[in-house]
Amino acid sequence: MKKYFDIKETPFGYDEAATYRALCLFSGIMHLIFHYIYIFTIKEAIDPFWQRMLVGFVPLIVLWLESNIAWVKKHFILLCMIMIHANNFWFIYLMYINQFMPEYYTGYFIVVMAIGFTFSRLSQLFWFVVSTTFYLIAAFLLSTEIHISPIPAFSIIAAIFLLAWILLHLKITFNNRLNEKNLQLEIKNKEITDSINYAKRIQDAILPSANQLNKYLKDGFVLYVPKDIVAGDFYWMEHVNGITYFAAADCTGHGVPGAMVSVVCSNALSKAVTEEGLSDPGKILDRTREIVVSSFARNGEDVKDGMDISFCKIDLENLKMEWAGANNPLWIFRKKTTEEKEAEQNSPTTTENSSEFKLMEIRGNIQPIGKIDHPKPFTTHLIDLKKGDSIYLITDDYADQFGGEKGKKLKSTNLKKLLIGMQHVPMNHQKERLLEAFLKWKSDFEQVDDVCVIGVRI
């Protein structure tokens, strides 16, 4: 019984309920319309108004209850089956009391066709055929005078049922095949998702661990928000001879393609620093570019994938930093000196630096790590640090995120203002605020790309 009426067991799933909702609405309206058609066109028609109201309003009432009462919603298919059989019995009874007038017989053909084609299981159609045949035979045997011969009448109904059976069989066969294809797609999707999740484990193993970050960048954070399961953005770190090297990189693309490029680029950085012993950031990026280009050129194809990067070499003991960048900048927020504050107060204009802190922005070379037509050596910038300085390595995707009330990009200007406003906030709390601000700005918009932000306070 449960299998017969359970919506989940049907070939169309929850679409069967939608079909019966449409049938209830159609049945309720058409019963009321046909009552007046028969009364005004056939003077001798026997068509009790109260019966029409009953069979017309019951489906509409059930339809309303189905959307408001849980029990009716749960047993909606069962109630529809009961109404179908009751409606079928009543219509045959109506033909019987009108002595099988052609007008009523024609109307019944329409009803049978409408009902027969709504079934989603052969068992439903079978029992409908059995009950209809029984009702019709009884009606013909009990009738004293009829306006139509039983043989052609039964032939027409049999043809309708046969057509309904063929169409239903084709529908079920089609949906069984469709379900098989969907199952195959689900299996393939699961296999692909499992593979991507495994790739994430590999990518996570390449990224610096939390212990490594806390050990060498004690007062710092990494905000890492991949767009997909795996990411094209990555952060990187090595500690060699008391010197810490770290970087935030944005590889071509995102998702699986971006992640594959990120593995190549991350390994190239590690090889340049740990295996080849390079220490100058500009030369490290030069060598990384050579490794990346040669890695992608092994099969002879012209692959121009690569990365943008902000790369730091920092000596915390001596407050020295060297930096190089490919398309990405370096931001340093520093407390203003007394002289700078006084000069600003005397200035007739104000800027984004009009606060206790000033922003020093160092721009990288306008070229990526990858194959380009006219590559140039990357520039190494030497920077003297001060206690309290805040350093930020940021890929451009945070500022490129669409959102807000007008669906526009956040832009780097607003990101700078956001960071200036939280310079009194501890770095671990800055990470939380940056994430909250990003999610609030993004709202219901799709994330544009991976996001990576590294913040370090000296």
C-alpha positions as CSV (number, residue, x, y, z in Angstrom):
1,M,0.0,0.0,0.0
2,K,2.8,2.4,0.9
3,K,4.6,1.7,-2.4
4,Y,1.4,2.3,-4.3
5,F,0.8,5.7,-2.9
6,D,4.3,6.9,-1.8
7,I,5.4,9.9,-3.9
8,K,9.0,9.0,-3.6
9,E,8.5,5.6,-5.3
10,T,7.1,7.2,-8.5
11,P,9.2,7.5,-11.7
12,F,8.6,11.3,-11.7
13,G,9.3,11.7,-7.9
14,Y,7.6,14.7,-6.5
15,D,6.3,15.7,-10.0
16,E,3.4,13.2,-9.5
17,A,2.1,15.4,-6.7
18,A,2.3,18.4,-9.1
19,T,0.3,16.5,-11.7
20,Y,-2.5,15.7,-9.3
21,R,-2.6,19.2,-8.1
22,A,-3.2,20.3,-11.6
23,L,-5.8,17.6,-12.0
24,C,-7.6,18.7,-8.9
25,L,-7.7,22.3,-10.1
26,F,-8.8,21.4,-13.6
27,S,-11.5,18.9,-12.3
28,G,-13.0,21.3,-9.8
29,I,-13.3,24.1,-12.4
30,M,-14.5,22.0,-15.3
31,H,-17.2,20.2,-13.2
32,L,-18.8,23.6,-12.5
33,I,-18.6,24.7,-16.1
34,F,-20.0,21.5,-17.6
35,H,-22.9,21.6,-15.3
36,Y,-24.2,24.8,-16.8
37,I,-23.3,23.6,-20.4
38,Y,-25.5,20.5,-20.0
39,I,-28.3,22.3,-18.2
40,F,-28.6,25.1,-20.8
41,T,-28.0,22.9,-24.0
42,I,-29.9,19.7,-23.0
43,K,-33.3,20.4,-21.6
44,E,-33.9,16.7,-20.6
45,A,-30.6,16.3,-18.9
46,I,-30.6,15.1,-15.3
47,D,-27.6,16.9,-13.7
48,P,-28.2,17.5,-9.9
49,F,-26.6,20.8,-8.9
50,W,-25.7,19.7,-5.4
51,Q,-23.8,16.7,-6.9
52,R,-21.8,18.9,-9.2
53,M,-21.0,21.2,-6.4
54,L,-19.8,18.3,-4.3
55,V,-17.6,16.7,-6.9
56,G,-16.4,20.1,-8.0
57,F,-15.5,21.6,-4.7
58,V,-14.0,18.6,-3.0
59,P,-10.9,18.5,-5.2
60,L,-10.4,22.3,-4.7
61,I,-10.8,21.9,-0.9
62,V,-8.3,19.0,-0.8
63,L,-5.9,21.1,-2.9
64,W,-6.1,23.9,-0.4
65,L,-5.7,21.5,2.6
66,E,-2.7,19.9,0.9
67,S,-0.8,23.2,1.1
68,N,-1.8,23.9,4.7
69,I,-2.2,20.7,6.6
70,A,0.7,18.2,7.0
71,W,-1.5,15.1,7.2
72,V,-3.2,15.9,3.9
73,K,0.1,16.7,2.2
74,K,1.5,13.3,3.4
75,H,-1.6,11.4,2.1
76,F,-2.3,13.6,-0.9
77,I,-1.7,10.8,-3.5
78,L,-4.0,8.4,-1.6
79,L,-6.7,11.1,-1.4
80,C,-6.4,11.8,-5.1
81,M,-6.8,8.1,-5.9
82,I,-9.9,8.0,-3.8
83,M,-11.3,11.1,-5.6
84,I,-10.4,9.7,-9.0
85,H,-12.3,6.4,-8.4
86,A,-15.2,8.2,-6.7
87,N,-15.4,10.7,-9.6
88,N,-15.3,7.8,-12.1
89,F,-18.1,6.0,-10.4
90,W,-20.2,9.2,-10.2
91,F,-19.7,10.1,-13.9
92,I,-20.8,6.6,-14.9
93,Y,-23.8,6.9,-12.6
94,L,-24.6,10.3,-14.3
95,M,-24.4,8.6,-17.7
96,Y,-26.7,5.8,-16.4
97,I,-29.4,8.2,-15.1
98,N,-29.2,10.1,-18.4
99,Q,-29.6,6.8,-20.4
100,F,-26.1,7.2,-21.9
101,M,-26.8,10.4,-23.9
102,P,-24.1,11.0,-26.5
103,E,-23.2,14.4,-24.8
104,Y,-22.5,12.7,-21.5
105,Y,-20.7,9.8,-23.2
106,T,-18.4,12.3,-25.0
107,G,-17.8,14.1,-21.7
108,Y,-16.8,10.8,-20.1
109,F,-14.3,10.1,-22.9
110,I,-12.6,13.4,-22.0
111,V,-12.6,12.5,-18.3
112,V,-11.1,9.0,-19.0
113,M,-8.4,10.4,-21.2
114,A,-7.5,13.1,-18.7
115,I,-7.4,10.6,-15.8
116,G,-5.7,7.7,-17.7
117,F,-2.7,9.8,-18.8
118,T,-2.0,11.1,-15.3
119,F,-1.1,7.8,-13.7
120,S,2.5,7.1,-13.2
121,R,2.4,3.4,-12.5
122,L,0.8,0.5,-14.4
123,S,-0.8,-0.8,-11.2
124,Q,-2.8,2.4,-10.9
125,L,-4.0,2.2,-14.5
126,F,-4.8,-1.5,-14.1
127,W,-7.2,-1.0,-11.1
128,F,-8.8,2.0,-12.8
129,V,-9.5,-0.1,-15.9
130,V,-10.9,-3.0,-13.8
131,S,-13.2,-0.7,-11.8
132,T,-14.3,1.3,-14.9
133,T,-15.2,-2.0,-16.7
134,F,-17.2,-3.2,-13.8
135,Y,-19.1,0.1,-13.4
136,L,-19.9,0.3,-17.2
137,I,-21.1,-3.4,-17.4
138,A,-23.3,-2.8,-14.4
139,A,-24.7,0.4,-15.8
140,F,-25.4,-1.1,-19.2
141,L,-27.1,-4.1,-17.7
142,L,-29.3,-2.0,-15.4
143,S,-30.3,0.5,-18.1
144,T,-33.7,0.0,-19.6
145,E,-33.1,2.5,-22.5
146,I,-29.8,3.7,-23.8
147,H,-28.9,6.0,-26.6
148,I,-25.7,4.3,-27.7
149,S,-24.7,0.7,-28.5
150,P,-22.5,-1.0,-25.8
151,I,-20.1,-2.6,-28.2
152,P,-18.7,0.6,-29.9
153,A,-18.8,2.3,-26.5
154,F,-16.6,-0.4,-24.9
155,S,-14.4,-0.4,-28.0
156,I,-13.7,3.3,-27.7
157,I,-13.0,3.1,-24.0
158,A,-10.8,0.0,-24.6
159,A,-8.8,2.0,-27.2
160,I,-8.4,4.9,-24.9
161,F,-7.1,2.5,-22.1
162,L,-4.8,0.8,-24.5
163,L,-3.3,4.1,-25.7
164,A,-3.0,5.2,-22.1
165,W,-1.2,1.9,-21.2
166,I,1.2,2.3,-24.1
167,L,2.0,5.9,-23.2
168,L,2.4,5.1,-19.6
169,H,4.7,2.1,-20.4
170,L,6.8,4.3,-22.6
171,K,6.9,7.0,-19.8
172,I,8.0,4.5,-17.2
173,T,10.6,3.0,-19.5
174,F,12.0,6.4,-20.3
175,N,12.1,7.4,-16.7
176,N,13.8,4.1,-15.7
177,R,16.5,4.8,-18.2
178,L,16.7,8.4,-17.0
179,N,17.1,7.3,-13.4
180,E,19.8,4.9,-14.5
181,K,21.6,7.8,-16.2
182,N,21.1,10.0,-13.2
183,L,22.5,7.2,-11.0
184,Q,25.6,6.9,-13.2
185,L,26.1,10.7,-13.1
186,E,25.8,10.6,-9.3
187,I,28.4,7.9,-9.1
188,K,30.7,9.8,-11.5
189,N,30.1,13.0,-9.6
190,K,31.0,11.3,-6.3
191,E,34.1,9.9,-7.8
192,I,35.2,13.3,-9.1
193,T,34.3,15.0,-5.8
194,D,36.3,12.3,-3.9
195,S,39.2,12.9,-6.3
196,I,39.1,16.6,-5.7
197,N,38.9,16.1,-1.9
198,Y,42.0,13.9,-2.2
199,A,43.7,16.6,-4.2
200,K,42.8,19.1,-1.5
201,R,44.6,16.9,1.0
202,I,47.7,17.0,-1.2
203,Q,47.4,20.7,-1.6
204,D,47.0,21.2,2.2
205,A,50.1,19.1,2.7
206,I,52.1,21.6,0.6
207,L,50.8,24.6,2.4
208,P,52.7,25.7,5.6
209,S,51.3,24.2,8.7
210,A,49.7,26.2,11.5
211,N,52.7,25.3,13.8
212,Q,55.1,26.6,11.2
213,L,53.2,29.9,10.8
214,N,53.0,30.4,14.6
215,K,56.7,29.6,15.1
216,Y,58.2,32.0,12.5
217,L,55.4,34.6,12.2
218,K,54.2,34.7,15.8
219,D,52.1,37.9,15.5
220,G,50.5,37.2,12.2
221,F,47.7,35.5,10.4
222,V,46.7,33.9,7.1
223,L,43.2,34.4,5.7
224,Y,42.7,31.7,3.1
225,V,39.3,31.4,1.4
226,P,39.2,29.1,-1.6
227,K,36.4,29.6,-4.1
228,D,36.2,25.8,-4.7
229,I,37.4,22.8,-2.8
230,V,40.9,23.3,-4.1
231,A,42.4,26.7,-5.0
232,G,44.7,28.5,-7.3
233,D,45.8,30.9,-4.6
234,F,48.3,29.6,-2.1
235,Y,50.6,30.8,0.7
236,W,54.2,29.6,1.0
237,M,56.9,29.7,3.7
238,E,60.5,28.5,4.3
239,H,62.9,29.3,7.2
240,V,66.5,29.1,6.2
241,N,69.5,30.2,8.4
242,G,67.4,32.3,10.7
243,I,65.7,34.1,7.8
244,T,62.0,33.6,7.1
245,Y,60.7,33.7,3.5
246,F,57.0,33.8,2.9
247,A,54.7,34.7,0.0
248,A,51.1,35.0,-1.1
249,A,50.5,33.9,-4.6
250,D,47.6,33.9,-7.1
251,C,48.0,31.3,-9.9
252,T,46.2,31.3,-13.2
253,G,42.6,30.1,-12.7
254,H,40.9,28.6,-9.7
255,G,39.6,25.2,-8.8
256,V,41.4,22.1,-10.1
257,P,43.3,23.8,-12.9
258,G,44.5,26.6,-10.6
259,A,45.4,24.0,-7.9
260,M,47.6,22.1,-10.4
261,V,49.4,25.3,-11.4
262,S,49.8,26.2,-7.7
263,V,51.6,22.9,-7.0
264,V,54.1,23.6,-9.8
265,C,54.7,27.2,-8.6
266,S,55.0,26.2,-5.0
267,N,57.6,23.5,-5.8
268,A,59.5,26.0,-8.0
269,L,59.7,28.5,-5.1
270,S,60.9,25.8,-2.7
271,K,63.5,24.5,-5.2
272,A,64.9,28.0,-5.7
273,V,65.3,28.7,-2.0
274,T,66.1,25.4,-0.3
275,E,67.8,23.4,-3.1
276,E,69.6,26.1,-5.0
277,G,70.2,28.4,-2.0
278,L,69.0,31.7,-3.5
279,S,68.3,34.4,-1.0
280,D,67.6,37.6,-3.0
281,P,63.8,37.9,-3.5
282,G,64.2,39.2,-7.1
283,K,66.5,36.5,-8.1
284,I,64.3,33.9,-6.4
285,L,61.4,35.1,-8.6
286,D,63.6,35.1,-11.7
287,R,64.6,31.5,-11.0
288,T,61.1,30.5,-10.1
289,R,59.9,31.8,-13.5
290,E,62.6,29.7,-15.3
291,I,61.5,26.6,-13.5
292,V,57.8,27.2,-14.1
293,V,58.3,27.9,-17.8
294,S,60.5,24.8,-18.3
295,S,58.0,22.6,-16.4
296,F,55.1,23.7,-18.7
297,A,57.3,23.5,-21.9
298,R,58.3,19.8,-21.5
299,N,55.5,18.6,-23.8
300,G,56.3,21.2,-26.5
301,E,53.1,23.1,-26.0
302,D,52.9,26.8,-25.5
303,V,51.5,27.0,-22.0
304,K,51.4,30.5,-20.5
305,D,50.0,29.6,-17.1
306,G,51.8,31.1,-14.1
307,M,51.2,33.3,-11.0
308,D,51.2,36.7,-9.5
309,I,53.0,36.9,-6.2
310,S,54.1,39.0,-3.3
311,F,57.3,37.6,-1.9
312,C,59.0,38.6,1.4
313,K,62.3,37.9,3.0
314,I,62.3,39.1,6.6
315,D,64.9,39.3,9.3
316,L,62.9,40.0,12.5
317,E,66.0,40.2,14.7
318,N,67.5,43.0,12.7
319,L,64.2,44.5,11.5
320,K,65.3,44.1,7.8
321,M,63.1,43.0,5.0
322,E,63.6,42.4,1.3
323,W,60.6,42.2,-1.0
324,A,59.8,41.5,-4.7
325,G,56.5,41.2,-6.4
326,A,55.0,40.0,-9.7
327,N,51.9,42.2,-10.3
328,N,51.0,42.1,-6.6
329,P,51.9,44.9,-4.1
330,L,53.2,45.1,-0.6
331,W,51.4,47.1,2.0
332,I,53.0,48.4,5.2
333,F,51.0,50.3,7.8
334,R,53.2,52.4,10.1
335,K,52.5,54.8,13.0
336,K,53.1,58.4,12.0
337,T,55.8,60.4,13.6
338,T,54.9,63.5,15.5
339,E,56.3,65.6,12.7
340,E,54.1,63.8,10.1
341,K,51.0,64.4,12.3
342,E,51.7,68.1,12.7
343,A,52.3,68.5,9.0
344,E,49.1,66.8,8.3
345,Q,47.1,69.0,10.7
346,N,48.5,72.1,8.9
347,S,47.6,70.7,5.5
348,P,44.4,72.0,3.9
349,T,43.6,68.6,2.4
350,T,43.2,65.2,3.9
351,T,43.9,61.8,2.4
352,E,43.3,58.1,3.1
353,N,46.3,58.3,5.4
354,S,44.6,60.9,7.7
355,S,44.8,58.7,10.8
356,E,47.3,57.6,13.3
357,F,48.8,55.3,10.7
358,K,50.2,55.8,7.3
359,L,50.2,53.4,4.4
360,M,53.4,52.6,2.5
361,E,52.6,50.8,-0.8
362,I,55.4,49.2,-2.8
363,R,54.3,48.0,-6.2
364,G,55.8,44.9,-7.9
365,N,57.0,44.4,-11.4
366,I,54.2,44.5,-14.0
367,Q,54.8,41.0,-15.2
368,P,53.7,37.5,-14.0
369,I,55.7,34.4,-13.1
370,G,55.2,32.6,-16.3
371,K,56.0,32.7,-20.0
372,I,55.8,36.2,-21.5
373,D,57.4,37.7,-24.6
374,H,59.8,40.1,-23.0
375,P,60.6,39.1,-19.5
376,K,62.6,41.4,-17.2
377,P,64.5,40.7,-14.0
378,F,62.4,41.2,-10.9
379,T,63.3,44.1,-8.6
380,T,64.3,43.5,-5.0
381,H,63.2,46.3,-2.6
382,L,65.1,46.8,0.7
383,I,63.0,48.0,3.6
384,D,63.9,49.0,7.1
385,L,61.2,47.9,9.5
386,K,60.0,49.5,12.8
387,K,58.4,47.9,15.8
388,G,54.7,48.0,15.4
389,D,54.7,47.9,11.6
390,S,52.0,45.8,10.0
391,I,52.8,44.0,6.7
392,Y,50.2,42.7,4.3
393,L,50.6,40.4,1.3
394,I,47.3,40.3,-0.5
395,T,46.2,38.7,-3.8
396,D,43.9,40.9,-5.8
397,D,40.8,38.8,-5.5
398,Y,39.6,40.2,-2.1
399,A,39.3,43.7,-3.6
400,D,37.8,42.2,-6.9
401,Q,34.9,40.6,-5.1
402,F,31.5,41.9,-6.3
403,G,29.0,42.7,-3.6
404,G,27.4,45.5,-1.6
405,E,24.0,47.1,-2.4
406,K,25.0,47.9,-6.0
407,G,26.8,44.7,-6.8
408,K,30.1,46.5,-7.5
409,K,33.7,45.5,-6.8
410,L,35.1,46.2,-3.3
411,K,38.3,47.8,-4.8
412,S,41.6,48.2,-3.1
413,T,40.9,51.7,-1.9
414,N,38.1,50.4,0.4
415,L,40.3,47.5,1.5
416,K,43.0,49.9,2.5
417,K,40.5,51.9,4.5
418,L,39.3,48.7,6.2
419,L,42.9,47.8,7.2
420,I,43.7,51.3,8.4
421,G,40.7,51.2,10.6
422,M,41.8,48.0,12.4
423,Q,45.4,48.8,13.1
424,H,44.7,48.9,16.9
425,V,43.2,45.4,16.6
426,P,45.3,42.3,17.4
427,M,46.4,40.4,14.3
428,N,44.4,37.2,15.2
429,H,41.2,39.4,15.5
430,Q,42.1,41.2,12.2
431,K,41.7,37.9,10.4
432,E,38.2,37.4,11.9
433,R,37.2,41.0,10.9
434,L,38.6,40.7,7.4
435,L,36.6,37.5,6.9
436,E,33.4,39.0,8.3
437,A,33.8,42.1,6.2
438,F,34.4,39.9,3.1
439,L,31.3,37.7,3.7
440,K,29.2,40.7,4.5
441,W,30.3,42.5,1.3
442,K,29.8,39.4,-0.8
443,S,26.4,38.6,0.6
444,D,24.5,36.5,-1.9
445,F,26.9,37.1,-4.7
446,E,29.1,34.3,-6.0
447,Q,32.7,34.4,-4.9
448,V,34.8,35.7,-7.8
449,D,38.0,33.8,-7.0
450,D,40.2,32.5,-4.3
451,V,41.2,34.9,-1.5
452,C,44.6,34.9,0.3
453,V,45.8,37.6,2.8
454,I,48.9,37.4,5.0
455,G,49.3,39.8,7.8
456,V,52.3,40.2,10.0
457,R,53.0,42.7,12.8
458,I,56.6,43.4,13.7
